[in-house]
Amino acid sequence: MYVLRGGRVADAEGTREADVAVADGDIVAVGGPAAVDDAVAERDAGEGTEVDADGRVVSPGLTDAHVHAMMDGRPDVSTAVSDSDYAASYRAASNLEAAVEAGVTTVRDLGSRGTLALDAGEAIAAGDIDGPRVLACGRNVIMTGGHGNWFGREADGPAEVRKAAREQLKAGADVLKCMATGGVLTEGAVTGAPELTPEELAAFTDAAAPTDTPTAAHAHGEVGIKNAVEAGISSIEHGTFMDREAAEMMAERGTYWVPTASALRGIVDNGIEAGIPEDAVAKAEDAAERFGDAWDHALDAGVPIAMGTDAGTPFNFFEEIPQEMGYMVDYGLSPERALEAATVNAADLLGLDDVGLVAEGYRADLVVLDADPTEDVEAWRDPDAVFARGERVA
């Protein structure tokens, strides 16, 4: 048991003075000292370990709705193709430990080789390695030769796409991910060009429907975005060339947008001088020029937004995930809405109903910050303490 004393609490429900008690992985009390003392006494577990939060703010741990645990931010992702499964596993363990120490207590892996991310999630849950809660898709479903073909499950035609999606469910996938358009980091792929057809996307979501499994679509171009939304996809990843019509469709249907600003910034800010392939840099620079328009359309239409970084892509490191919060504010979100995107919104997208608030009955995934993140978005960058599943991990 831990008792965080003397601070304030800041989450999607606002900022208020409160102590917080956690036990057995859950938040068991939030309120004044007397109420928290009563909750501690009822547990009959002694006084608990006290944490001085005076002058500090207790907030929910961050949820990153788009990472790739097997990638390490190297400038040329294609060089990881020849790595062994063992090397990829060690890298994933290191990445996930870095994420949780940075205050990221839940991640959604949207594409790793085989069952790597699914296995990592089980290892963390069992206490074998340190890291955030992991929800994962297994392998991406893509067209033959499509974006990310070196680690995806290639499939052509509705029947094969449906089978590929069902294979991921059989392996234990928490979410299904497909590639609706080309992408930046696959040589020869056209970033915004549609890849899976509308019929294939419909088969993909049809495979997810019986188990009510969330779905995600990598989609840069407006046609691919609209195809995915029409098919009933739960979230659009990247959405770089989103136009007004696509934004309005997403808002009307409640389709989440996971913008992953960190992915573009990592490539554009470092460039070919840092070893990133020239083709990828050219595509990223073109995408970055149009990304601001996508934000304008999304904010005007009221598209629901969940935080995600695409961590693992070039110079997009797991220990720097919290910088995405600042990027979202740069593009027009208030610090309060950025907090919502990275807590309650992301939890809703992932299907988690007990993550994202500092409230009794919620999981004890918490960060202790030097400033109120609803006022200062940079507060997320250097947490004083991190608790994951009720245990202090940093």
DOVO-799552 format. One record per residue (C-alpha): residue number from 1; residue in three letters; x, y, z. Coordinates in steps of 0.1 Angstrom, whole numbers, plus 2048, in hexadecimal, padded with zeros to 3 digits. Last residue first. Example, Ala and Ser with C-alpha at 12.3 -4.5 7.8 and 13.67 -1.06 7.14 Angstrom:
<rs>
+-----+------+-----+-----+-----+
: seq : type :  c1 :  c2 :  c3 :
+-----+------+-----+-----+-----+
:   2 :  SER : 889 : 7F5 : 847 :
:   1 :  ALA : 87B : 7D3 : 84E :
+-----+------+-----+-----+-----+
</rs>
This chain:
<rs>
+-----+------+-----+-----+-----+
: seq : type :  c1 :  c2 :  c3 :
+-----+------+-----+-----+-----+
: 394 :  ALA : 868 : 832 : 792 :
: 393 :  VAL : 856 : 811 : 794 :
: 392 :  ARG : 840 : 816 : 7B3 :
: 391 :  GLU : 827 : 7FA : 7B4 :
: 390 :  GLY : 802 : 7FF : 7B3 :
: 389 :  ARG : 7FD : 7F1 : 78F :
: 388 :  ALA : 816 : 80A : 783 :
: 387 :  PHE : 822 : 827 : 79A :
: 386 :  VAL : 839 : 842 : 78D :
: 385 :  ALA : 84B : 85C : 7A2 :
: 384 :  ASP : 85A : 87E : 79D :
: 383 :  PRO : 84E : 880 : 779 :
: 382 :  ASP : 864 : 891 : 75F :
: 381 :  ARG : 853 : 899 : 73E :
: 380 :  TRP : 82F : 899 : 749 :
: 379 :  ALA : 832 : 8BC : 759 :
: 378 :  GLU : 83A : 8CA : 736 :
: 377 :  VAL : 814 : 8CD : 730 :
: 376 :  ASP : 812 : 8E9 : 74A :
: 375 :  GLU : 7EF : 8F3 : 754 :
: 374 :  THR : 7DB : 8D2 : 753 :
: 373 :  PRO : 7FC : 8C1 : 75B :
: 372 :  ASP : 7FE : 8D1 : 77D :
: 371 :  ALA : 822 : 8D3 : 787 :
: 370 :  ASP : 83D : 8BE : 798 :
: 369 :  LEU : 82D : 89D : 78E :
: 368 :  VAL : 825 : 87D : 7A0 :
: 367 :  VAL : 81A : 862 : 787 :
: 366 :  LEU : 7FF : 848 : 78D :
: 365 :  ASP : 7F3 : 826 : 781 :
: 364 :  ALA : 7E0 : 819 : 79F :
: 363 :  ARG : 7C3 : 809 : 78C :
: 362 :  TYR : 7A2 : 81B : 792 :
: 361 :  GLY : 78A : 811 : 7AE :
: 360 :  GLU : 78D : 832 : 7C0 :
: 359 :  ALA : 797 : 84E : 7A8 :
: 358 :  VAL : 7B6 : 85C : 798 :
: 357 :  LEU : 7AA : 857 : 775 :
: 356 :  GLY : 7B7 : 847 : 755 :
: 355 :  VAL : 7B2 : 821 : 75A :
: 354 :  ASP : 794 : 80E : 768 :
: 353 :  ASP : 77E : 80C : 749 :
: 352 :  LEU : 798 : 7FF : 730 :
: 351 :  GLY : 78C : 7FA : 70D :
: 350 :  LEU : 7AB : 806 : 6FC :
: 349 :  LEU : 799 : 824 : 6EC :
: 348 :  ASP : 789 : 82C : 70E :
: 347 :  ALA : 7AB : 82B : 71F :
: 346 :  ALA : 7BA : 842 : 705 :
: 345 :  ASN : 79E : 85A : 70A :
: 344 :  VAL : 7A0 : 859 : 730 :
: 343 :  THR : 7C6 : 85D : 732 :
: 342 :  ALA : 7DB : 86A : 716 :
: 341 :  ALA : 7C0 : 87D : 703 :
: 340 :  GLU : 7B1 : 88A : 724 :
: 339 :  LEU : 7D3 : 898 : 72E :
: 338 :  ALA : 7D7 : 8A8 : 70C :
: 337 :  ARG : 7B4 : 8B7 : 710 :
: 336 :  GLU : 7BF : 8C7 : 731 :
: 335 :  PRO : 7E0 : 8D4 : 722 :
: 334 :  SER : 7CB : 8E5 : 707 :
: 333 :  LEU : 7CD : 8D4 : 6E5 :
: 332 :  GLY : 7D7 : 8EA : 6C7 :
: 331 :  TYR : 7F5 : 8DA : 6B4 :
: 330 :  ASP : 80F : 8E6 : 6CD :
: 329 :  VAL : 7F9 : 8D7 : 6E9 :
: 328 :  MET : 7FB : 8B5 : 6D7 :
: 327 :  TYR : 821 : 8B9 : 6D4 :
: 326 :  GLY : 824 : 8C0 : 6F9 :
: 325 :  MET : 812 : 8A0 : 702 :
: 324 :  GLU : 827 : 88C : 6E9 :
: 323 :  GLN : 845 : 895 : 6FE :
: 322 :  PRO : 839 : 87C : 717 :
: 321 :  ILE : 845 : 85F : 701 :
: 320 :  GLU : 86A : 868 : 706 :
: 319 :  GLU : 875 : 849 : 718 :
: 318 :  PHE : 865 : 834 : 6FC :
: 317 :  PHE : 87B : 845 : 6E1 :
: 316 :  ASN : 86F : 855 : 6C1 :
: 315 :  PHE : 890 : 85B : 6B0 :
: 314 :  PRO : 885 : 846 : 692 :
: 313 :  THR : 866 : 831 : 69A :
: 312 :  GLY : 865 : 81F : 6BC :
: 311 :  ALA : 849 : 833 : 6CB :
: 310 :  ASP : 82C : 838 : 6B2 :
: 309 :  THR : 822 : 854 : 6CA :
: 308 :  GLY : 7FE : 850 : 6D5 :
: 307 :  MET : 7E6 : 866 : 6E8 :
: 306 :  ALA : 7C0 : 861 : 6E2 :
: 305 :  ILE : 7AB : 87B : 6CF :
: 304 :  PRO : 786 : 87C : 6CA :
: 303 :  VAL : 77E : 891 : 6AA :
: 302 :  GLY : 76C : 8B1 : 6B3 :
: 301 :  ALA : 768 : 8BD : 68F :
: 300 :  ASP : 77C : 8DD : 694 :
: 299 :  LEU : 797 : 8CB : 6A7 :
: 298 :  ALA : 79A : 8B0 : 68D :
: 297 :  HIS : 79B : 8C8 : 670 :
: 296 :  ASP : 7B5 : 8DE : 680 :
: 295 :  TRP : 7CA : 8C0 : 68A :
: 294 :  ALA : 7C9 : 8B2 : 667 :
: 293 :  ASP : 7D4 : 8D4 : 659 :
: 292 :  GLY : 7F2 : 8D4 : 670 :
: 291 :  PHE : 7FD : 8B2 : 663 :
: 290 :  ARG : 7FF : 8BF : 63F :
: 289 :  GLU : 823 : 8CC : 640 :
: 288 :  ALA : 82D : 8AF : 656 :
: 287 :  ALA : 822 : 895 : 63D :
: 286 :  ASP : 838 : 8A4 : 622 :
: 285 :  GLU : 855 : 8A5 : 63A :
: 284 :  ALA : 84E : 881 : 644 :
: 283 :  LYS : 84D : 875 : 61F :
: 282 :  ALA : 86F : 885 : 618 :
: 281 :  VAL : 87E : 878 : 638 :
: 280 :  ALA : 873 : 855 : 631 :
: 279 :  ASP : 881 : 855 : 60D :
: 278 :  GLU : 8A2 : 863 : 61A :
: 277 :  PRO : 8A7 : 846 : 632 :
: 276 :  ILE : 8AD : 853 : 656 :
: 275 :  GLY : 8D2 : 853 : 65E :
: 274 :  ALA : 8D5 : 872 : 674 :
: 273 :  GLU : 8DE : 889 : 657 :
: 272 :  ILE : 8BF : 87B : 645 :
: 271 :  GLY : 8A8 : 88D : 65C :
: 270 :  ASN : 8A8 : 893 : 681 :
: 269 :  ASP : 88B : 8AC : 687 :
: 268 :  VAL : 877 : 89E : 66A :
: 267 :  ILE : 879 : 879 : 675 :
: 266 :  GLY : 874 : 87D : 69B :
: 265 :  ARG : 85A : 898 : 695 :
: 264 :  LEU : 845 : 882 : 67F :
: 263 :  ALA : 844 : 865 : 698 :
: 262 :  SER : 83F : 87C : 6B6 :
: 261 :  ALA : 81F : 88A : 6A7 :
: 260 :  THR : 80E : 868 : 6AB :
: 259 :  PRO : 7EA : 874 : 6A3 :
: 258 :  VAL : 7D4 : 859 : 6B2 :
: 257 :  TRP : 7B2 : 863 : 6A6 :
: 256 :  TYR : 793 : 851 : 6B4 :
: 255 :  THR : 774 : 849 : 6A0 :
: 254 :  GLY : 755 : 856 : 6B2 :
: 253 :  ARG : 740 : 851 : 693 :
: 252 :  GLU : 736 : 876 : 68E :
: 251 :  ALA : 759 : 882 : 698 :
: 250 :  MET : 76A : 86A : 680 :
: 249 :  MET : 754 : 873 : 663 :
: 248 :  GLU : 759 : 898 : 66A :
: 247 :  ALA : 77F : 894 : 66A :
: 246 :  ALA : 77E : 881 : 649 :
: 245 :  GLU : 769 : 89C : 639 :
: 244 :  ARG : 780 : 8B7 : 646 :
: 243 :  ASP : 7A0 : 8A7 : 639 :
: 242 :  MET : 7B7 : 88F : 64B :
: 241 :  PHE : 7DA : 88E : 63A :
: 240 :  THR : 7ED : 883 : 659 :
: 239 :  GLY : 7D3 : 86B : 668 :
: 238 :  HIS : 7EF : 85C : 67D :
: 237 :  GLU : 7DB : 83D : 68A :
: 236 :  ILE : 7B6 : 83E : 685 :
: 235 :  SER : 7A3 : 82D : 6A0 :
: 234 :  SER : 785 : 816 : 6A5 :
: 233 :  ILE : 781 : 80B : 681 :
: 232 :  GLY : 75D : 809 : 676 :
: 231 :  ALA : 762 : 801 : 651 :
: 230 :  GLU : 756 : 824 : 647 :
: 229 :  VAL : 771 : 832 : 65E :
: 228 :  ALA : 78C : 81D : 64D :
: 227 :  ASN : 782 : 827 : 62A :
: 226 :  LYS : 780 : 84B : 635 :
: 225 :  ILE : 7A4 : 84A : 643 :
: 224 :  GLY : 7B0 : 838 : 624 :
: 223 :  VAL : 7A1 : 853 : 60E :
: 222 :  GLU : 7AF : 86F : 624 :
: 221 :  GLY : 7D3 : 862 : 624 :
: 220 :  HIS : 7E7 : 859 : 643 :
: 219 :  ALA : 7D6 : 839 : 64F :
: 218 :  HIS : 7E3 : 81F : 667 :
: 217 :  ALA : 7C3 : 80F : 672 :
: 216 :  ALA : 7B9 : 804 : 695 :
: 215 :  THR : 79F : 7EB : 6A1 :
: 214 :  PRO : 78F : 7E5 : 6C3 :
: 213 :  THR : 783 : 7C1 : 6CA :
: 212 :  ASP : 75E : 7BD : 6CF :
: 211 :  THR : 763 : 797 : 6CF :
: 210 :  PRO : 74A : 791 : 6B3 :
: 209 :  ALA : 754 : 7B2 : 6A2 :
: 208 :  ALA : 779 : 7AD : 69C :
: 207 :  ALA : 776 : 797 : 67D :
: 206 :  ASP : 75C : 7AF : 66E :
: 205 :  THR : 775 : 7CC : 674 :
: 204 :  PHE : 78E : 7BB : 65D :
: 203 :  ALA : 774 : 7B0 : 643 :
: 202 :  ALA : 768 : 7D4 : 640 :
: 201 :  LEU : 78C : 7DF : 63B :
: 200 :  GLU : 791 : 7C5 : 620 :
: 199 :  GLU : 771 : 7D1 : 60E :
: 198 :  PRO : 77D : 7F6 : 611 :
: 197 :  THR : 79E : 7EC : 602 :
: 196 :  LEU : 7BF : 7E8 : 615 :
: 195 :  GLU : 7D9 : 7FF : 607 :
: 194 :  PRO : 7CD : 822 : 602 :
: 193 :  ALA : 7E8 : 83B : 5F9 :
: 192 :  GLY : 7F2 : 855 : 613 :
: 191 :  THR : 816 : 84C : 619 :
: 190 :  VAL : 81F : 83C : 5F8 :
: 189 :  ALA : 833 : 81D : 600 :
: 188 :  GLY : 854 : 81A : 5EE :
: 187 :  GLU : 869 : 816 : 60D :
: 186 :  THR : 854 : 80F : 62B :
: 185 :  LEU : 85A : 82A : 646 :
: 184 :  VAL : 841 : 845 : 63C :
: 183 :  GLY : 822 : 830 : 637 :
: 182 :  GLY : 809 : 822 : 61E :
: 181 :  THR : 7E4 : 821 : 626 :
: 180 :  ALA : 7CA : 80C : 638 :
: 179 :  MET : 7E4 : 7F8 : 64C :
: 178 :  CYS : 7D3 : 7E2 : 665 :
: 177 :  LYS : 7D2 : 7DE : 68B :
: 176 :  LEU : 7BD : 7C7 : 6A0 :
: 175 :  VAL : 7BB : 7CD : 6C6 :
: 174 :  ASP : 7BF : 7B8 : 6E5 :
: 173 :  ALA : 7D0 : 79C : 6D1 :
: 172 :  GLY : 7D1 : 779 : 6E1 :
: 171 :  ALA : 7E1 : 764 : 6C6 :
: 170 :  LYS : 7BE : 758 : 6BA :
: 169 :  LEU : 7B5 : 77D : 6B6 :
: 168 :  GLN : 7D3 : 782 : 6A0 :
: 167 :  GLU : 7CA : 764 : 68B :
: 166 :  ARG : 7A7 : 772 : 688 :
: 165 :  ALA : 7B4 : 792 : 678 :
: 164 :  ALA : 7C8 : 77E : 65E :
: 163 :  LYS : 7AA : 768 : 656 :
: 162 :  ARG : 794 : 787 : 650 :
: 161 :  VAL : 7AF : 796 : 63A :
: 160 :  GLU : 7B1 : 776 : 627 :
: 159 :  ALA : 78B : 775 : 621 :
: 158 :  PRO : 78A : 79A : 618 :
: 157 :  GLY : 7A5 : 799 : 5FE :
: 156 :  ASP : 7CB : 79A : 603 :
: 155 :  ALA : 7DE : 794 : 623 :
: 154 :  GLU : 801 : 79B : 62F :
: 153 :  ARG : 806 : 797 : 655 :
: 152 :  GLY : 81E : 7B2 : 65F :
: 151 :  PHE : 843 : 7B3 : 66A :
: 150 :  TRP : 855 : 7B9 : 649 :
: 149 :  ASN : 835 : 7C5 : 638 :
: 148 :  GLY : 835 : 7E5 : 64B :
: 147 :  HIS : 822 : 7F8 : 630 :
: 146 :  GLY : 816 : 7E1 : 615 :
: 145 :  GLY : 827 : 7C6 : 601 :
: 144 :  THR : 809 : 7AF : 604 :
: 143 :  MET : 7EE : 7C3 : 614 :
: 142 :  ILE : 7F0 : 7C7 : 63A :
: 141 :  VAL : 7E3 : 7B9 : 65A :
: 140 :  ASN : 7FA : 7C4 : 677 :
: 139 :  ARG : 808 : 7A8 : 68D :
: 138 :  GLY : 800 : 7A4 : 6B2 :
: 137 :  CYS : 7E7 : 7BF : 6BB :
: 136 :  ALA : 7F3 : 7C8 : 6DD :
: 135 :  LEU : 7E8 : 7D4 : 6FF :
: 134 :  VAL : 805 : 7D9 : 717 :
: 133 :  ARG : 803 : 7E5 : 73B :
: 132 :  PRO : 823 : 7F9 : 742 :
: 131 :  GLY : 845 : 7EA : 748 :
: 130 :  ASP : 85B : 7D6 : 75F :
: 129 :  ILE : 863 : 7B1 : 757 :
: 128 :  ASP : 858 : 790 : 766 :
: 127 :  GLY : 83C : 79F : 77B :
: 126 :  ALA : 821 : 789 : 76C :
: 125 :  ALA : 80F : 7A7 : 75C :
: 124 :  ILE : 831 : 7B2 : 74D :
: 123 :  ALA : 838 : 790 : 73E :
: 122 :  GLU : 814 : 78E : 730 :
: 121 :  GLY : 818 : 7B0 : 71F :
: 120 :  ALA : 83A : 7A5 : 711 :
: 119 :  ASP : 82A : 786 : 702 :
: 118 :  LEU : 810 : 79B : 6F0 :
: 117 :  ALA : 82B : 7B2 : 6E4 :
: 116 :  LEU : 840 : 796 : 6D6 :
: 115 :  THR : 823 : 781 : 6C8 :
: 114 :  GLY : 831 : 782 : 6A4 :
: 113 :  ARG : 845 : 7A1 : 69B :
: 112 :  SER : 837 : 7C1 : 6A9 :
: 111 :  GLY : 81A : 7D7 : 69F :
: 110 :  LEU : 802 : 7EE : 6B1 :
: 109 :  ASP : 80E : 7EB : 6D5 :
: 108 :  ARG : 7F6 : 7FC : 6EC :
: 107 :  VAL : 806 : 80B : 70A :
: 106 :  THR : 7FC : 810 : 72F :
: 105 :  THR : 810 : 81E : 74C :
: 104 :  VAL : 824 : 839 : 73A :
: 103 :  GLY : 835 : 84D : 756 :
: 102 :  ALA : 858 : 84F : 748 :
: 101 :  GLU : 863 : 831 : 75C :
: 100 :  VAL : 846 : 81E : 74C :
:  99 :  ALA : 853 : 826 : 729 :
:  98 :  ALA : 878 : 81E : 730 :
:  97 :  GLU : 86E : 7FB : 73D :
:  96 :  LEU : 859 : 7F6 : 71E :
:  95 :  ASN : 876 : 7FF : 707 :
:  94 :  SER : 88F : 7E8 : 719 :
:  93 :  ALA : 877 : 7CA : 718 :
:  92 :  ALA : 870 : 7D1 : 6F3 :
:  91 :  ARG : 895 : 7D2 : 6EB :
:  90 :  TYR : 89B : 7B1 : 6FD :
:  89 :  SER : 87F : 7A1 : 6E9 :
:  88 :  ALA : 88B : 7AF : 6C8 :
:  87 :  ALA : 8AE : 7A1 : 6CE :
:  86 :  TYR : 89F : 77F : 6D6 :
:  85 :  ASP : 889 : 780 : 6B7 :
:  84 :  SER : 8A8 : 784 : 6A3 :
:  83 :  ASP : 8B1 : 7A5 : 692 :
:  82 :  SER : 8B1 : 7A4 : 66C :
:  81 :  VAL : 893 : 7BA : 667 :
:  80 :  ALA : 8A0 : 7D4 : 680 :
:  79 :  THR : 8B4 : 7E5 : 666 :
:  78 :  SER : 894 : 7EF : 655 :
:  77 :  VAL : 88C : 807 : 671 :
:  76 :  ASP : 8A7 : 81F : 665 :
:  75 :  PRO : 8AE : 83B : 67E :
:  74 :  ARG : 8AB : 825 : 69D :
:  73 :  GLY : 88F : 82E : 6B5 :
:  72 :  ASP : 88F : 80C : 6C6 :
:  71 :  MET : 875 : 7F7 : 6B5 :
:  70 :  MET : 867 : 7D6 : 6C4 :
:  69 :  ALA : 84F : 7E8 : 6DB :
:  68 :  HIS : 83C : 7FA : 6BF :
:  67 :  VAL : 826 : 814 : 6CF :
:  66 :  HIS : 804 : 823 : 6C9 :
:  65 :  ALA : 7EA : 82A : 6E4 :
:  64 :  ASP : 802 : 838 : 6FD :
:  63 :  THR : 7F0 : 83A : 71F :
:  62 :  LEU : 7FF : 852 : 739 :
:  61 :  GLY : 7FE : 84B : 75E :
:  60 :  PRO : 7E2 : 85D : 770 :
:  59 :  SER : 7EB : 87C : 784 :
:  58 :  VAL : 7F8 : 885 : 7A6 :
:  57 :  VAL : 804 : 8A9 : 7A9 :
:  56 :  ARG : 820 : 8B7 : 7BF :
:  55 :  GLY : 824 : 8D2 : 7D9 :
:  54 :  ASP : 822 : 8B7 : 7F5 :
:  53 :  ALA : 821 : 895 : 7E5 :
:  52 :  ASP : 835 : 884 : 801 :
:  51 :  VAL : 831 : 85E : 7FC :
:  50 :  GLU : 826 : 84A : 81A :
:  49 :  THR : 82B : 824 : 81A :
:  48 :  GLY : 80C : 814 : 829 :
:  47 :  GLU : 7FE : 81C : 84B :
:  46 :  GLY : 7F9 : 7F8 : 855 :
:  45 :  ALA : 7E7 : 7E0 : 83E :
:  44 :  ASP : 7C6 : 7DE : 850 :
:  43 :  ARG : 7B5 : 7E8 : 82F :
:  42 :  GLU : 79A : 7FA : 843 :
:  41 :  ALA : 7B5 : 80F : 853 :
:  40 :  VAL : 7C2 : 81B : 831 :
:  39 :  ALA : 79F : 825 : 826 :
:  38 :  ASP : 799 : 838 : 847 :
:  37 :  ASP : 7BB : 84A : 843 :
:  36 :  VAL : 7B1 : 853 : 81F :
:  35 :  ALA : 790 : 862 : 82C :
:  34 :  ALA : 7A2 : 875 : 848 :
:  33 :  PRO : 7BD : 883 : 831 :
:  32 :  GLY : 7A5 : 891 : 818 :
:  31 :  GLY : 79D : 87F : 7F7 :
:  30 :  VAL : 7A6 : 862 : 7E1 :
:  29 :  ALA : 7A3 : 83E : 7EE :
:  28 :  VAL : 7A9 : 81A : 7E3 :
:  27 :  ILE : 7BC : 820 : 7C2 :
:  26 :  ASP : 7C4 : 7FD : 7B6 :
:  25 :  GLY : 7E3 : 7E6 : 7B2 :
:  24 :  ASP : 7DE : 7D5 : 7D4 :
:  23 :  ALA : 7DE : 7F6 : 7E6 :
:  22 :  VAL : 7DE : 81A : 7DD :
:  21 :  ALA : 7D6 : 839 : 7F2 :
:  20 :  VAL : 7D3 : 85C : 7E4 :
:  19 :  ASP : 7D3 : 87D : 7F7 :
:  18 :  ALA : 7BE : 899 : 7E8 :
:  17 :  GLU : 7BF : 8BD : 7DD :
:  16 :  ARG : 7AC : 8C2 : 7BC :
:  15 :  THR : 7B3 : 8C5 : 797 :
:  14 :  GLY : 79A : 8BB : 77D :
:  13 :  GLU : 785 : 89D : 772 :
:  12 :  ALA : 79D : 894 : 756 :
:  11 :  ASP : 7B9 : 890 : 770 :
:  10 :  ALA : 7CC : 8A5 : 789 :
:   9 :  VAL : 7CF : 89B : 7AE :
:   8 :  ARG : 7E0 : 8B3 : 7C7 :
:   7 :  GLY : 7FA : 8AB : 7E1 :
:   6 :  GLY : 7FC : 8A6 : 806 :
:   5 :  ARG : 800 : 881 : 809 :
:   4 :  LEU : 804 : 864 : 7F1 :
:   3 :  VAL : 7FC : 844 : 804 :
:   2 :  TYR : 80B : 824 : 7F8 :
:   1 :  MET : 800 : 800 : 800 :
+-----+------+-----+-----+-----+
</rs>
